[in-house]
Amino acid sequence: MAALFKARRAIGLCGKGFRGLTQLAELPEMHQMLRQTCRDYADRELAPIAAKLDKEHSYPAKQIQELGAMGVMAIEVPEELGGAGLDYLAYSLAVEEISRGCASTGVVVSVNNSLYIGPVLKYGSEEQKPQWITPFTTGEKVGCFALSEPGNGSDAGAASTTAHQDGDEWVLNGTKAWITNSWDASATVVFATTDKKLKHKGISAFLVPMPTPGLSLGKKEDKLGIRASSTANLIMEDCRVPLGNMLGPRGAGFKIAMQTLDSGRIGIASQALGIAQAALDCAADYAHKRTAFGAPIGKMQAIQFKLADMAVAIESARLLTWKAALLKDANKPYTKEAAMAKLAASEAATFCSHQSIQVLGGMGYVTDMPAERHYRDARITEIYEGTSEIQRLVIAANLLKEYQP
């Protein structure tokens, strides 16, 4: 994989200046190579153990470190900071293929890349980046993103976690909820109110090492799906960090969070695509092998219609996701497109995993086959990093702006 990244410069296809919607029709050679490499790894190392990881709620530490060695844990990070130095389309492709093998591993990759490293890369100082990014590029350490709270849910601007200055330190108090990677993380980006009078404009972002005095973890949640990734509350009680641990300007936390979620939604769309594709793979393979009434069930029109609808949903969502990634890479507005991609891909994952179980019948309902796991894993993609309802609000708000006279 290291040689693959070096080839980027030689063939000149993955540099920041190469963009174009032709990539929606045919991926550049470098991206095709990256996609195939991640697919081969997922088929060889993730798919065979995904059921075991799910059943045992086991964090895939070995696999995450291997992905780090491949450059997948820090795809957009410049090489001088230890990353792969690739673009967001490459990131999307990698997350989809990893998630196709194991959705839990996919979300660990996504959170580390987009929710933790992403805001540090964009808003971190030159002093902060080597400390808070480079150690998280290898897979030996992963980060997390602490925005949601027990009482605010989709209302991210209503943060009750506070931070006040005490000498040369910030003192954080409050509880963050539903934090992916929490039990396995070595650092987190925390959003806390530094000035309540300013409401959402009084929220700031902080870099907090884990573990650290004053920060404790709630119970590891027993989830419906993505069970190999940890989810828990972060509880801060007089948690102290140096003044230099503020990320970005004071009061910029809400802006940082919203921009981070925009890019994070491309990652979750990619994860959802991987789940949807795995569901289609499972259904199509079974349709070839299962016979009924003297013929493979794939010969039956009812099954063919299901497979066709699944393929259309996946391909449509994939193109939306690639478009959002290309817009981000071109430094163009992509908030609406990221929301569209996340909405379409997450609903495609839920639809396809449901239809896959229907194609398999009784075999889709038992753990002997992966269809039931895909169904469980898919459901969260319509909830985290903005529910489907929130995506529709984002899309509509941006759409209406375009029609304003």
C-alpha positions as CSV (number, residue, x, y, z in Angstrom):
1,M,0.0,0.0,0.0
2,A,2.9,2.4,0.7
3,A,4.1,1.9,-2.9
4,L,0.5,2.6,-4.0
5,F,0.6,6.0,-2.3
6,K,4.0,6.8,-3.9
7,A,2.5,6.0,-7.3
8,R,0.0,8.8,-6.7
9,R,2.6,11.3,-7.6
10,A,4.0,9.4,-10.6
11,I,0.6,9.0,-12.4
12,G,-0.7,12.4,-11.2
13,L,-4.2,11.3,-10.7
14,C,-4.8,11.8,-7.0
15,G,-3.3,15.3,-6.5
16,K,-5.5,18.0,-5.2
17,G,-5.7,19.6,-8.6
18,F,-7.3,16.7,-10.4
19,R,-11.0,16.9,-10.3
20,G,-13.9,16.3,-12.7
21,L,-17.3,14.8,-12.9
22,T,-15.9,12.2,-15.3
23,Q,-14.8,10.4,-12.1
24,L,-18.4,9.6,-11.6
25,A,-18.4,7.6,-14.8
26,E,-15.0,6.0,-14.4
27,L,-12.6,6.2,-11.4
28,P,-9.0,7.3,-12.0
29,E,-6.6,4.4,-12.0
30,M,-5.2,5.2,-8.6
31,H,-8.6,5.2,-7.0
32,Q,-9.4,1.9,-8.7
33,M,-6.2,0.4,-7.3
34,L,-7.0,1.7,-3.8
35,R,-10.6,0.4,-4.0
36,Q,-9.4,-3.0,-5.1
37,T,-6.8,-3.1,-2.4
38,C,-9.3,-2.3,0.3
39,R,-11.8,-4.8,-1.2
40,D,-9.2,-7.6,-1.2
41,Y,-8.3,-6.8,2.4
42,A,-11.9,-6.8,3.5
43,D,-12.6,-10.1,1.8
44,R,-9.5,-11.7,3.2
45,E,-9.3,-10.2,6.7
46,L,-12.7,-8.7,7.8
47,A,-15.6,-10.7,6.2
48,P,-14.4,-14.0,7.7
49,I,-14.3,-12.6,11.3
50,A,-17.1,-10.0,11.1
51,A,-19.7,-12.3,12.7
52,K,-17.4,-13.3,15.6
53,L,-16.5,-9.6,16.2
54,D,-20.2,-8.8,16.3
55,K,-21.1,-11.6,18.6
56,E,-18.3,-11.0,21.1
57,H,-18.5,-7.2,20.9
58,S,-14.7,-7.3,20.1
59,Y,-12.8,-4.3,19.0
60,P,-10.8,-5.2,15.9
61,A,-7.5,-3.9,17.2
62,K,-5.2,-6.0,15.0
63,Q,-7.2,-5.1,11.9
64,I,-7.3,-1.4,12.7
65,Q,-3.5,-1.4,13.1
66,E,-3.1,-3.2,9.7
67,L,-5.4,-0.6,8.1
68,G,-3.2,2.1,9.7
69,A,-0.1,0.5,8.1
70,M,-2.0,0.6,4.8
71,G,-2.7,4.4,5.2
72,V,-6.4,3.9,5.7
73,M,-6.7,5.4,9.1
74,A,-5.5,8.9,7.9
75,I,-6.3,9.0,4.2
76,E,-6.5,12.8,3.8
77,V,-3.7,13.6,6.2
78,P,-0.5,14.9,4.4
79,E,2.4,12.5,4.3
80,E,4.6,14.8,6.4
81,L,2.1,14.2,9.3
82,G,2.1,10.5,8.7
83,G,-1.0,10.2,6.5
84,A,-1.6,8.9,3.0
85,G,-2.0,12.3,1.4
86,L,-4.9,11.3,-0.7
87,D,-8.3,12.9,-1.3
88,Y,-11.8,12.5,0.1
89,L,-13.0,10.4,-2.9
90,A,-10.3,7.9,-1.9
91,Y,-11.5,8.1,1.7
92,S,-15.1,7.3,0.6
93,L,-14.0,4.4,-1.5
94,A,-11.9,2.9,1.3
95,V,-14.7,3.2,3.9
96,E,-17.2,1.6,1.6
97,E,-15.0,-1.4,0.9
98,I,-14.0,-1.8,4.6
99,S,-17.6,-1.6,5.6
100,R,-18.6,-4.2,3.0
101,G,-16.4,-6.6,5.0
102,C,-17.3,-5.4,8.5
103,A,-19.5,-2.4,9.2
104,S,-18.1,-2.0,12.8
105,T,-14.5,-1.7,11.4
106,G,-15.9,0.8,8.8
107,V,-17.3,3.1,11.5
108,V,-14.0,3.0,13.5
109,V,-12.2,4.1,10.3
110,S,-14.7,6.7,9.5
111,V,-14.8,8.3,13.0
112,N,-11.0,8.5,13.2
113,N,-10.6,10.0,9.8
114,S,-13.5,12.5,9.5
115,L,-14.7,13.2,13.0
116,Y,-11.5,13.2,15.0
117,I,-8.6,13.9,12.6
118,G,-10.8,16.0,10.2
119,P,-11.4,19.0,12.5
120,V,-7.8,18.9,13.9
121,L,-6.4,18.9,10.4
122,K,-8.6,21.9,9.4
123,Y,-8.6,24.0,12.6
124,G,-5.6,22.8,14.5
125,S,-2.5,25.0,15.0
126,E,0.9,24.0,13.6
127,E,1.9,23.0,17.2
128,Q,-1.3,20.9,17.7
129,K,-1.2,18.9,14.5
130,P,1.9,16.7,15.2
131,Q,0.7,16.0,18.7
132,W,-3.0,15.3,18.0
133,I,-2.8,13.8,14.4
134,T,0.4,12.0,13.8
135,P,0.0,9.4,16.6
136,F,-3.5,8.6,15.3
137,T,-2.4,7.8,11.7
138,T,-1.0,4.3,12.4
139,G,-4.1,2.6,13.9
140,E,-2.3,2.1,17.3
141,K,-4.4,5.0,18.6
142,V,-7.9,6.2,17.5
143,G,-9.9,9.3,18.4
144,C,-13.5,10.1,19.0
145,F,-15.9,13.1,18.7
146,A,-17.9,14.3,21.6
147,L,-20.8,16.5,20.5
148,S,-24.1,14.8,21.5
149,E,-25.5,15.0,25.0
150,P,-28.2,13.1,26.8
151,G,-30.5,16.1,26.6
152,N,-29.9,17.7,23.2
153,G,-29.8,15.0,20.5
154,S,-30.2,16.7,17.2
155,D,-30.1,20.1,18.8
156,A,-26.4,20.4,18.8
157,G,-26.5,24.1,19.7
158,A,-28.0,23.4,23.1
159,A,-24.8,22.1,24.7
160,S,-24.9,22.0,28.5
161,T,-21.3,20.8,28.9
162,T,-19.3,23.8,30.1
163,A,-15.7,25.0,30.1
164,H,-14.4,27.8,32.2
165,Q,-10.9,29.1,32.5
166,D,-9.0,28.6,35.7
167,G,-5.5,30.1,35.4
168,D,-3.7,28.4,32.6
169,E,-6.2,25.6,32.3
170,W,-9.7,25.0,31.0
171,V,-12.0,23.1,33.3
172,L,-14.7,21.0,31.6
173,N,-17.9,19.7,33.2
174,G,-20.7,17.7,31.6
175,T,-21.7,14.5,29.9
176,K,-21.5,13.6,26.3
177,A,-23.6,10.7,24.9
178,W,-23.4,8.1,22.2
179,I,-19.7,8.5,21.6
180,T,-18.4,6.1,19.0
181,N,-14.9,4.7,19.7
182,S,-15.1,5.9,23.3
183,W,-13.8,2.8,25.1
184,D,-10.9,2.4,22.6
185,A,-10.0,6.1,22.1
186,S,-6.8,7.9,23.1
187,A,-8.2,11.4,22.5
188,T,-11.4,13.2,21.8
189,V,-12.7,16.5,20.4
190,V,-15.1,17.9,23.0
191,F,-17.6,20.7,22.4
192,A,-18.4,22.8,25.5
193,T,-20.0,26.1,26.2
194,T,-17.6,28.9,27.2
195,D,-20.2,31.7,27.2
196,K,-23.9,30.8,27.8
197,K,-25.1,34.2,26.9
198,L,-24.0,33.7,23.3
199,K,-25.9,30.4,22.9
200,H,-24.5,28.4,20.0
201,K,-21.9,31.1,19.3
202,G,-20.6,30.5,22.8
203,I,-19.6,26.9,22.1
204,S,-15.9,26.1,21.8
205,A,-13.9,22.9,20.9
206,F,-11.3,21.3,23.0
207,L,-8.7,18.5,22.5
208,V,-8.8,16.1,25.5
209,P,-6.4,13.2,26.0
210,M,-7.9,9.9,27.1
211,P,-7.6,8.7,29.8
212,T,-7.2,11.9,31.8
213,P,-8.1,12.9,35.4
214,G,-11.7,14.1,35.6
215,L,-12.9,12.1,32.5
216,S,-14.6,8.8,33.0
217,L,-16.6,6.5,30.7
218,G,-20.1,5.3,31.1
219,K,-21.2,1.7,30.4
220,K,-20.4,0.3,27.0
221,E,-23.8,0.3,25.3
222,D,-25.2,-3.1,24.2
223,K,-26.3,-2.1,20.7
224,L,-28.5,-3.5,18.0
225,G,-25.7,-3.3,15.4
226,I,-22.1,-2.2,14.8
227,R,-21.4,-4.1,18.0
228,A,-17.6,-4.4,17.5
229,S,-17.3,-0.6,17.9
230,S,-17.7,0.8,21.4
231,T,-20.3,3.4,22.3
232,A,-20.6,5.1,25.7
233,N,-21.0,8.3,27.6
234,L,-18.0,10.6,28.3
235,I,-18.4,12.1,31.8
236,M,-16.3,15.1,32.7
237,E,-16.1,16.2,36.3
238,D,-13.6,19.1,36.7
239,C,-11.6,17.7,33.8
240,R,-8.7,20.0,33.3
241,V,-6.8,20.6,30.0
242,P,-4.2,23.3,29.2
243,L,-5.3,26.5,27.5
244,G,-3.5,25.5,24.4
245,N,-5.9,22.5,24.0
246,M,-8.6,24.8,22.6
247,L,-9.2,23.8,18.9
248,G,-9.8,26.8,16.7
249,P,-10.9,30.2,18.0
250,R,-13.0,30.7,21.1
251,G,-16.7,30.5,20.2
252,A,-16.1,28.6,16.9
253,G,-17.1,25.3,18.3
254,F,-20.5,25.1,16.7
255,K,-19.1,26.1,13.3
256,I,-16.4,23.4,13.6
257,A,-19.0,20.8,14.6
258,M,-21.3,21.5,11.7
259,Q,-18.5,21.6,9.1
260,T,-17.1,18.3,10.6
261,L,-20.5,16.7,10.3
262,D,-20.8,17.7,6.7
263,S,-17.7,15.8,5.8
264,G,-18.5,13.0,8.3
265,R,-21.8,12.4,6.5
266,I,-19.8,11.4,3.4
267,G,-18.1,8.8,5.5
268,I,-21.4,7.4,6.9
269,A,-22.9,7.4,3.4
270,S,-19.9,5.3,2.4
271,Q,-20.3,3.0,5.3
272,A,-24.0,2.6,4.4
273,L,-23.0,1.8,0.8
274,G,-20.7,-0.9,2.0
275,I,-23.5,-2.5,4.1
276,A,-26.0,-2.2,1.2
277,Q,-23.5,-3.8,-1.2
278,A,-22.8,-6.6,1.2
279,A,-26.5,-7.2,1.4
280,L,-26.9,-7.3,-2.3
281,D,-23.9,-9.6,-2.7
282,C,-25.4,-12.0,-0.1
283,A,-28.8,-12.0,-1.8
284,A,-27.5,-12.4,-5.4
285,D,-25.2,-15.3,-4.4
286,Y,-28.1,-17.1,-2.6
287,A,-30.4,-16.5,-5.6
288,H,-27.9,-18.5,-7.7
289,K,-27.5,-21.3,-5.3
290,R,-31.0,-21.8,-3.8
291,T,-33.4,-23.9,-5.9
292,A,-37.2,-24.0,-5.7
293,F,-39.7,-25.5,-8.1
294,G,-36.9,-27.1,-10.0
295,A,-34.8,-23.9,-10.8
296,P,-32.6,-21.4,-9.0
297,I,-34.7,-18.7,-7.3
298,G,-32.8,-16.1,-9.3
299,K,-34.8,-17.2,-12.3
300,M,-38.0,-16.0,-10.6
301,Q,-39.3,-12.6,-11.6
302,A,-40.1,-11.7,-8.0
303,I,-36.5,-12.3,-6.9
304,Q,-35.1,-10.5,-10.0
305,F,-37.2,-7.4,-9.2
306,K,-35.8,-7.3,-5.7
307,L,-32.2,-7.6,-6.9
308,A,-32.8,-4.9,-9.5
309,D,-34.3,-2.5,-7.0
310,M,-31.4,-3.0,-4.7
311,A,-28.9,-2.4,-7.4
312,V,-30.6,0.8,-8.5
313,A,-30.7,2.1,-4.9
314,I,-27.0,1.4,-4.3
315,E,-25.7,2.8,-7.6
316,S,-27.8,6.0,-7.2
317,A,-26.6,6.6,-3.7
318,R,-23.0,5.8,-4.7
319,L,-23.0,8.4,-7.4
320,L,-24.4,11.0,-4.9
321,T,-21.7,10.1,-2.4
322,W,-18.9,10.4,-5.0
323,K,-20.3,13.7,-6.1
324,A,-20.3,15.1,-2.5
325,A,-16.7,13.9,-2.1
326,L,-15.6,15.5,-5.4
327,L,-17.2,18.8,-4.4
328,K,-15.4,18.7,-1.1
329,D,-12.1,17.9,-2.8
330,A,-12.7,20.9,-5.2
331,N,-13.3,23.2,-2.2
332,K,-16.8,23.9,-3.4
333,P,-19.9,23.9,-1.2
334,Y,-21.1,20.4,-0.5
335,T,-23.4,20.6,2.6
336,K,-26.6,19.8,0.5
337,E,-24.9,17.0,-1.5
338,A,-23.4,15.4,1.7
339,A,-26.9,15.4,3.3
340,M,-28.3,13.9,0.1
341,A,-25.7,11.2,0.0
342,K,-26.1,10.3,3.6
343,L,-29.9,10.2,3.3
344,A,-29.9,8.1,0.1
345,A,-27.2,5.7,1.2
346,S,-28.5,5.1,4.6
347,E,-32.0,4.4,3.4
348,A,-30.6,2.2,0.6
349,A,-28.7,0.2,3.3
350,T,-31.9,-0.3,5.3
351,F,-33.9,-1.2,2.2
352,C,-31.3,-3.5,0.7
353,S,-30.7,-5.4,3.9
354,H,-34.4,-5.8,4.4
355,Q,-34.8,-7.1,0.9
356,S,-31.8,-9.4,1.3
357,I,-33.5,-11.1,4.2
358,Q,-36.6,-11.5,2.2
359,V,-34.7,-13.2,-0.7
360,L,-33.1,-15.6,1.8
361,G,-36.3,-16.3,3.7
362,G,-35.8,-18.2,6.8
363,M,-32.0,-18.4,6.2
364,G,-31.9,-14.6,6.3
365,Y,-33.3,-14.6,9.9
366,V,-30.5,-16.8,11.5
367,T,-26.9,-16.0,12.2
368,D,-25.6,-18.7,9.9
369,M,-25.9,-16.1,7.1
370,P,-24.7,-12.5,7.3
371,A,-28.0,-11.0,6.1
372,E,-29.4,-10.5,9.6
373,R,-26.2,-8.7,10.7
374,H,-26.4,-6.4,7.7
375,Y,-30.0,-5.6,8.7
376,R,-28.9,-4.7,12.2
377,D,-25.8,-2.7,11.1
378,A,-27.8,-0.7,8.5
379,R,-30.3,0.8,11.0
380,I,-27.8,3.1,12.7
381,T,-26.8,4.8,9.5
382,E,-30.2,6.6,9.4
383,I,-29.6,7.9,13.0
384,Y,-26.0,8.9,13.8
385,E,-24.3,12.0,12.3
386,G,-27.7,13.4,11.7
387,T,-31.0,11.5,11.4
388,S,-32.7,11.1,8.1
389,E,-35.2,13.8,9.2
390,I,-32.3,16.2,9.9
391,Q,-30.8,15.4,6.4
392,R,-34.1,16.3,4.8
393,L,-34.2,19.6,6.7
394,V,-30.6,20.4,5.6
395,I,-31.4,19.6,2.0
396,A,-34.6,21.6,2.0
397,A,-33.0,24.6,3.6
398,N,-30.2,24.7,1.1
399,L,-32.6,24.0,-1.8
400,L,-34.8,26.9,-0.8
401,K,-31.8,29.3,-0.7
402,E,-31.1,28.4,-4.3
403,Y,-34.6,29.4,-5.3
404,Q,-34.6,32.7,-3.4
405,P,-35.1,35.7,-5.8
